[in-house]
């Protein structure tokens, strides 16, 4: 039950941040790092099927097989998108490189990992 609530909560915050960003509304830390905290957390929960343990598809069997594989995969993929902004700011993931985004990815993924391990 808790994972299902967390799934919907982080999804709602992530979508709120996206909507604010698309409207060019700056809301401080929420718009700067809200999506960077919640998107990796949502991906972790969805990949591990923590919100619905009965779901056991291809993603769950591979990337979501263990907490370590899931956390490492999501963190590394998120970090790769951020690093690509340093070398290719107008590329596939356009934006400005911010090392604090990488910290936010680590926190979002790390909190889920810590609770999932128990």
N, C-alpha and C positions, 0 to 999 in steps of 0.2 A: 504493500500500500504506500509506504513512504517513497519508494523509488518512482512509483507512478505519479505521485504528487510532485516530486522533484522534477521529473521529466516535463510535466506541463508548466511548472513554474519557470524553469530555465528557458523553455521554448517561448513562453510569453515575454520574458524579459529580452530575449534575443530578438524577437520580432518587433518589440517596442523600440529597441535600439536601432534596428534596421529602418523602421518607419521614420523615426526622428532624423536619422542620417539622410534618408532620401528627401526629406523636407528641408534639409539644411538647418535644422534646429540644433543648436549646441546646448547640451545639458550637462556640462562639466564632465565628471568622471563617468557618468552613466553612458554618454555617447562616445567618450574616449576609450573606455575599457569594458563597458558592459557586455558587448557582444564577444569580446575576446575572452571573457571569463565564462560566459554561458554557452557559447557554441561548442567548444571542446567538451564541456560537461554534458551537454545534450547528446553530442555524438557518442560519448563514452556510454551513457545510459542506453541509447538506442542500439549501439553496436553489441553490447553485452546482453541486450534484451532484458535488462533489469526491471523495466516497467511492465513487461509481459513475458515471464519466463517460459510460457508455452510456445512462444515464437522461436523457432530454431532453424533459421534459413542459412544460406551460404555465408553471409557476412558473420553471423553469430558463430558458425562452425570454424571460420578461418581467423579473421582479424579479432573477433570477439571471443576466441576460445579460452583465453585466460586474462585475468586482470593486467598482468605484466605486458602481454602482447598488445592488448587494447590501449593501455596508457601510452606505451612507447610509440605505437603506430600513430595515434592521434596527435601526440605531442610533436613527433618528428615531422609529420605532414604539415601541421600548423606552423611550426618553426620554418619549414622550407618555404612556405608561402611568404612569410615575413622577410626572410633573408632574400628571396627573389626581388622584393621591393627595393632592397639596397642596390642590387646589381642591375635591375631592370624595372625602374619605377613606373614605366608605362606599358609593362608587359601583360601577361595573363592575369596577374593579380595586382592591378595598379594601386599605388598608394605611396605613403611615406614610411620608410623603415623606422620603427620605434622599438628599442630593446625592451621597453616595459610591456609591449604586447606579448613578447615571448614569456615574460614573467607571468602575465595574466593567463596565458595558455597553460603554463605549468601549474598554477594555482587551480584553475578550473578542472584540469585533468587530475591533478594530484588529490584534490578533495574527494572526488569520486573514487579514485583508486584506493585511498585510505579506508573509506567506508565499505568498499566492495571486498577488500581483503578479509575482513572479519567474518 
